[in-house]
């Protein structure tokens, strides 16, 4: 077990192994689904975090799938990170998870069974923390380790928090600090300190439970979670869906200090470069190049990004802090204009 390093099997780790946004857009541009049922409240149309289907006037079901290759070497931590990341999409819609299914792909000829059991146990521990069971799943024998969940949740149909309902004048609030992708790149290079690894695990395994509380706030207009496409990419999805322009104040962004040190030294993920190639034409960033790397940095199990009425910002921050997200901060605003992001 001491010699097993999960990341040696993966070409890209965590949400950094997502298909690049530009490529994904081309792949799903011609959807075969021409007729959308009236009860399908959220589908693929705005690249939202999960699908939502209305069951009746009081209940809608949230369904999402999220899985990836290892971002860390420790099996237990990998399982916990993957499960936290998957459940985040349920919370991003304003819902509460009810159960999950495991998605498991493992190279059985390369990984000892003990390591695989630890991955599964790590995921189960996060689901237990969220108060839900893993009620089944599917497993296959593959070339590199893959783990994640199908997450199922519930929400009132009128309390769904889409990524496309933001309003001009809204404040933008980010729940977790940025820098997970940079830390993962430093880890692969053997440059991450013990403290840095601790911060990486701290944030990637912190469940975004505040999303459920946000569903009861009428002044919260839009929510998404920041994952593989980075802050700029996921904020751009809000802008496109809501037909608004966003301004972000870089100095107000919560950042992981060690990640800043590494990115200023030139360490970043390949996914950050792919992200910029995919949507950089709609993003303007003032300042040094490392700032670009931070706002395009792929966040595995990143924070919730909230658009709310400006007068409700303090209440939203209080909700985050009540759940232990002390670093949550107002980072910018939305206004009328062409769908694009400007970082000043």
C-alpha positions in Angstrom: 0.0 0.0 0.0 2.8 2.4 0.8 4.1 2.1 -2.8 0.7 2.7 -4.4 0.4 6.1 -5.9 -3.0 6.5 -7.5 -2.0 9.5 -9.7 0.5 7.5 -11.5 -2.4 5.7 -13.3 -4.2 8.9 -14.4 -3.5 11.2 -17.3 -5.3 14.0 -15.5 -6.8 14.2 -12.0 -10.0 15.4 -10.5 -12.1 17.9 -12.4 -9.0 18.8 -14.4 -9.7 15.7 -16.5 -12.9 17.1 -17.8 -13.3 17.5 -21.6 -12.3 21.0 -22.5 -15.3 23.4 -22.6 -14.9 24.3 -26.3 -14.7 20.6 -27.3 -17.7 19.7 -25.1 -19.8 22.5 -26.6 -19.2 21.1 -30.1 -20.0 17.5 -29.0 -23.4 18.5 -27.5 -24.3 21.2 -30.0 -26.7 19.0 -31.9 -28.8 17.4 -29.1 -31.1 14.6 -30.3 -33.7 15.7 -27.7 -36.1 17.9 -29.7 -39.1 17.6 -27.4 -38.6 18.7 -23.8 -41.2 17.5 -21.3 -42.9 20.3 -19.4 -41.9 18.7 -16.1 -38.2 18.7 -17.0 -37.4 22.0 -15.2 -33.7 21.9 -15.9 -32.0 20.0 -18.7 -28.9 20.6 -20.8 -29.9 24.0 -22.2 -27.9 26.2 -19.9 -25.1 23.8 -18.9 -26.5 23.7 -15.4 -25.1 21.5 -12.6 -27.9 18.8 -12.5 -31.1 17.8 -14.2 -34.3 18.6 -12.3 -37.7 16.9 -12.9 -40.9 18.0 -11.3 -42.8 15.1 -9.7 -45.7 17.1 -8.4 -46.5 20.6 -7.1 -44.4 20.1 -4.0 -41.5 17.9 -5.1 -38.9 17.8 -7.8 -36.1 15.3 -8.1 -32.5 16.4 -8.8 -30.2 13.9 -10.7 -26.5 14.3 -11.4 -23.5 12.2 -12.2 -19.9 13.1 -11.5 -16.8 11.0 -11.5 -13.1 11.3 -12.3 -9.6 10.0 -12.1 -7.4 10.4 -9.0 -6.3 13.9 -7.9 -4.3 12.5 -4.9 -2.4 9.3 -4.2 -4.2 8.4 -1.0 -7.2 6.0 -1.7 -9.3 7.2 1.2 -8.8 10.9 0.4 -9.6 10.2 -3.3 -12.9 8.5 -2.4 -13.8 11.4 -0.1 -13.0 14.1 -2.7 -14.9 12.4 -5.5 -18.0 11.9 -3.3 -18.0 15.5 -2.0 -17.6 16.8 -5.6 -20.5 14.7 -6.9 -22.9 15.7 -4.1 -22.1 19.4 -4.7 -24.2 19.5 -7.8 -27.3 18.6 -5.8 -26.6 21.4 -3.3 -25.9 23.8 -6.2 -29.5 23.4 -7.4 -30.8 24.3 -3.9 -31.6 20.7 -3.0 -30.9 18.1 -0.4 -29.4 14.7 -1.4 -31.4 11.6 -0.6 -29.2 8.8 -1.8 -26.4 8.0 -4.2 -25.1 5.3 -6.5 -21.4 4.5 -6.9 -19.7 4.7 -10.3 -16.5 2.6 -10.1 -13.9 1.7 -12.6 -10.7 0.1 -11.4 -7.6 -1.5 -13.0 -7.9 -4.7 -11.0 -4.5 -6.0 -12.3 -2.7 -2.9 -10.9 -4.5 -1.9 -7.7 -4.7 -4.1 -4.6 -8.1 -4.8 -3.3 -7.3 -3.0 -0.1 -6.8 0.3 -2.0 -10.1 -0.1 -3.9 -11.9 -0.8 -0.6 -10.4 2.4 0.9 -11.6 4.4 -2.1 -15.1 3.1 -1.7 -15.0 3.6 2.1 -13.9 7.2 1.7 -16.9 7.9 -0.5 -19.2 6.2 1.9 -17.9 8.3 4.8 -18.8 11.5 2.9 -22.3 10.2 2.1 -22.7 9.3 5.8 -21.7 12.8 6.7 -24.4 14.1 4.3 -26.9 11.7 5.9 -27.5 9.5 2.9 -26.7 6.0 1.9 -24.9 4.7 -1.2 -27.7 2.4 -2.4 -26.0 0.6 -5.3 -24.0 1.4 -8.4 -22.0 -0.1 -11.2 -18.4 -1.2 -11.5 -16.1 -2.1 -14.4 -12.4 -3.2 -14.9 -10.6 -0.3 -16.7 -7.1 1.0 -17.4 -7.1 3.9 -14.8 -9.0 4.4 -11.5 -12.3 6.1 -11.8 -14.7 6.9 -9.0 -17.7 9.0 -8.4 -21.4 9.1 -7.7 -24.8 9.4 -9.2 -26.4 11.9 -6.8 -30.2 12.0 -6.3 -31.8 14.8 -4.4 -35.1 16.6 -3.8 -36.2 20.3 -3.9 -39.4 22.2 -4.1 -40.1 23.0 -7.8 -40.4 26.8 -7.0 -37.1 26.8 -5.0 -34.8 25.4 -7.7 -31.6 27.5 -8.0 -30.6 27.6 -11.7 -27.4 29.1 -13.1 -29.5 31.1 -15.6 -31.7 33.3 -13.4 -29.3 36.0 -12.2 -30.3 39.7 -12.4 -28.6 42.9 -13.2 -27.3 44.5 -10.0 -26.7 41.1 -8.3 -23.7 40.7 -6.1 -21.5 37.6 -6.7 -20.4 35.5 -3.8 -17.9 32.7 -3.8 -18.0 30.1 -1.0 -14.6 28.5 -1.2 -11.1 29.8 -2.0 -9.5 29.1 -5.4 -6.3 27.2 -6.1 -7.1 23.4 -5.9 -5.8 22.8 -9.5 -2.6 24.6 -8.8 -2.1 22.5 -5.6 -2.7 19.3 -7.5 -0.1 20.3 -10.1 2.4 21.1 -7.3 1.6 17.7 -5.7 2.5 15.9 -9.0 5.8 17.8 -9.1 6.6 16.8 -5.5 6.5 20.5 -4.4 3.4 20.6 -2.3 4.0 21.0 1.4 2.2 19.1 4.1 0.3 22.2 5.0 -0.7 22.7 1.4 -1.9 19.1 1.1 -3.9 19.6 4.3 -5.6 22.7 2.8 -6.3 20.8 -0.4 -8.0 18.0 1.5 -9.8 20.4 3.8 -11.5 22.2 0.9 -12.1 19.3 -1.4 -13.9 17.3 1.3 -16.0 20.2 2.7 -19.6 19.6 1.6 -21.4 22.6 0.1 -24.4 22.1 2.4 -25.2 25.8 2.3 -26.9 25.3 -1.0 -29.9 23.8 0.7 -30.3 26.9 2.9 -30.0 29.2 -0.1 -33.1 27.6 -1.7 -35.2 29.3 0.9 -33.8 32.8 0.1 -35.9 34.5 -2.6 -33.1 37.1 -3.0 -30.7 34.4 -4.2 -31.3 34.3 -7.9 -28.7 31.9 -9.3 -26.3 29.4 -8.0 -23.7 27.1 -9.5 -20.5 25.4 -8.2 -17.1 26.2 -9.5 -15.4 23.0 -10.8 -13.4 21.9 -13.8 -13.9 25.0 -16.0 -12.6 27.4 -13.3 -14.2 30.5 -11.8 -14.2 32.3 -15.1 -15.8 29.4 -17.0 -18.6 28.8 -14.6 -19.3 32.5 -14.1 -19.5 32.8 -17.9 -22.2 30.1 -17.9 -24.2 32.3 -15.5 -23.6 35.3 -17.8 -24.7 33.5 -20.9 -27.7 31.9 -19.3 -28.8 35.1 -17.7 -27.7 37.4 -20.6 -25.6 39.6 -18.3 -22.1 40.8 -17.9 -19.9 40.1 -14.9 -17.2 42.1 -13.2 -14.9 40.4 -10.7 -12.5 42.2 -8.4 -9.4 40.0 -8.2 -8.2 41.4 -4.9 -11.5 40.3 -3.3 -11.2 36.6 -4.4 -10.5 34.1 -1.6 -7.3 32.3 -2.6 -5.4 29.5 -1.0 -2.1 31.1 0.0 0.2 28.2 -1.0 -1.5 28.0 -4.4 -0.7 31.7 -5.0 3.0 31.0 -4.3 3.1 28.0 -6.7 1.2 29.7 -9.5 3.4 32.8 -9.3 6.4 30.4 -9.7 4.8 29.1 -12.9 3.0 26.0 -11.7 -0.5 25.4 -13.2 -2.5 22.6 -14.8 -2.9 21.9 -18.5 -6.6 22.1 -17.9 -6.2 25.8 -17.1 -4.7 26.4 -20.5 -7.5 24.4 -22.2 -10.1 26.4 -20.3 -8.6 29.7 -21.5 -8.4 28.4 -25.1 -12.1 27.4 -24.9 -13.6 30.6 -23.5 -10.9 33.3 -23.2 -12.4 35.3 -26.1 -15.2 36.2 -23.7 -13.1 36.9 -20.7 -10.9 40.0 -20.0 -8.3 39.9 -17.2 -6.3 42.8 -16.1 -2.9 42.3 -14.5 -0.2 39.6 -14.5 -0.5 36.3 -16.3 -0.8 34.3 -13.0 -4.1 35.9 -12.4 -5.4 34.3 -15.5 -4.2 31.0 -14.3 -6.1 31.4 -11.0 -9.5 32.3 -12.5 -9.2 29.5 -15.0 -7.8 27.0 -12.5 -10.0 23.8 -12.4 -11.5 23.4 -9.0 -12.2 19.9 -7.9 -15.1 20.0 -5.4 -15.0 23.8 -5.5 -17.2 26.4 -3.9 -20.7 27.6 -4.6 -20.9 30.7 -6.7 -24.0 32.7 -5.9 -25.8 35.7 -7.6 -28.0 37.5 -5.1 -29.6 40.9 -4.7 -27.0 43.3 -3.3 -29.0 43.9 -0.2 -29.1 40.2 0.6 -25.3 39.7 0.4 -24.8 39.9 4.2 -27.5 37.3 4.8 -25.9 34.9 2.2 -22.5 35.4 3.8 -24.0 34.6 7.2 -25.5 31.4 5.8 -22.1 30.4 4.5 -20.3 31.2 7.7 -22.9 29.3 9.8 -21.8 26.2 7.9 -18.1 26.9 8.4 -17.2 28.7 5.2 -15.4 31.6 6.8 -13.6 32.5 3.6 -16.8 33.2 1.6 -16.7 36.6 0.1 -18.4 39.1 -2.2 -16.2 39.0 -5.4 -18.0 41.1 -7.9 -21.3 42.0 -9.5 -23.5 41.5 -12.6 -24.8 44.2 -14.9 -26.7 44.7 -18.2 -24.4 43.9 -21.1 -23.0 41.3 -23.5 -22.4 38.0 -21.8 -18.7 38.2 -20.8 -16.5 38.3 -17.7 -14.1 41.1 -16.8 -11.6 40.7 -14.0 -10.2 43.9 -12.7 
